[in-house]
């Protein structure tokens, strides 16, 4: 099974410049060793089970919460049996269709 989770952790009440706090969440994701990608809006992580991926999300939220008393979490998941490597494969498919 492949579980892809795209999520966004937002510190609430920390002002407009929250990059340092968001970096704490990304640090947890990268330390997990799971395939991941961060862009301007979301961090996506891929694992083999709900427990594996959601443990990383929970740790990321906790890291921000430790520095800011309130955190907002937005999460989107794609679960598919018998697949892996979808973090890169899904993007490669779109790029293939865009090629001249």
C-alpha positions in Angstrom: 0.0 0.0 0.0 1.1 3.5 -0.7 -0.1 6.4 1.4 0.5 9.9 0.1 -0.3 12.8 2.5 -0.1 16.4 1.5 -0.4 18.6 4.6 0.1 22.2 5.7 0.9 23.2 9.3 0.2 26.8 10.2 1.1 28.4 13.5 -1.8 30.6 14.8 -1.1 33.8 16.7 2.6 33.8 15.8 2.4 36.8 13.4 3.0 36.9 9.7 6.5 35.6 9.5 6.1 32.0 10.4 8.8 30.5 8.2 11.0 29.6 11.2 8.1 27.7 12.8 7.1 25.9 9.6 10.7 24.8 9.2 10.4 22.9 12.5 7.6 20.8 10.9 9.6 20.3 7.7 12.6 19.2 9.8 10.5 16.4 11.4 9.4 15.2 7.9 12.9 15.2 6.5 14.3 13.4 9.6 11.6 10.6 9.1 13.5 9.3 6.1 10.3 8.9 4.1 10.1 10.3 0.6 8.9 13.8 0.8 8.6 17.1 -1.1 7.9 20.6 0.2 6.6 23.4 -1.9 5.1 26.9 -1.2 1.8 25.5 0.1 2.2 21.9 1.3 4.6 19.2 2.3 3.9 15.8 0.8 5.1 12.6 2.4 4.8 9.0 1.2 4.8 5.9 3.3 3.6 2.3 3.3 0.9 2.7 6.0 -1.4 5.2 7.6 0.4 4.8 10.9 3.8 5.5 9.4 2.7 8.6 7.6 0.4 10.0 10.2 3.1 9.5 12.8 5.2 12.0 10.8 2.3 14.4 10.5 1.7 14.2 14.2 5.3 14.8 15.0 5.4 17.8 12.6 2.4 19.4 14.3 3.9 18.7 17.8 7.1 20.4 16.7 5.3 23.6 15.8 2.9 23.4 18.8 5.9 23.3 21.1 6.8 26.8 19.9 3.3 28.2 19.4 0.2 27.3 21.4 -2.2 26.9 18.5 -1.7 25.1 15.2 -3.9 24.7 12.1 -3.6 21.5 10.0 -4.8 21.0 6.5 -4.4 17.4 5.2 -5.2 15.6 1.9 -4.5 11.9 1.5 -4.3 9.5 -1.5 -4.3 5.8 -0.5 -3.6 3.1 -3.1 -2.9 -0.6 -2.7 0.0 -2.2 -4.6 1.7 1.0 -5.5 4.9 2.8 -4.3 7.1 5.6 -5.5 4.0 7.7 -6.4 5.5 10.9 -5.1 7.7 11.1 -8.2 5.6 8.9 -10.6 2.5 11.1 -10.4 4.5 14.2 -11.4 6.4 12.3 -14.1 3.1 11.3 -15.7 2.0 14.9 -15.9 5.3 16.0 -17.3 5.2 13.3 -19.9 1.8 14.6 -21.1 3.2 18.1 -21.2 6.2 17.2 -23.4 6.0 18.3 -27.0 
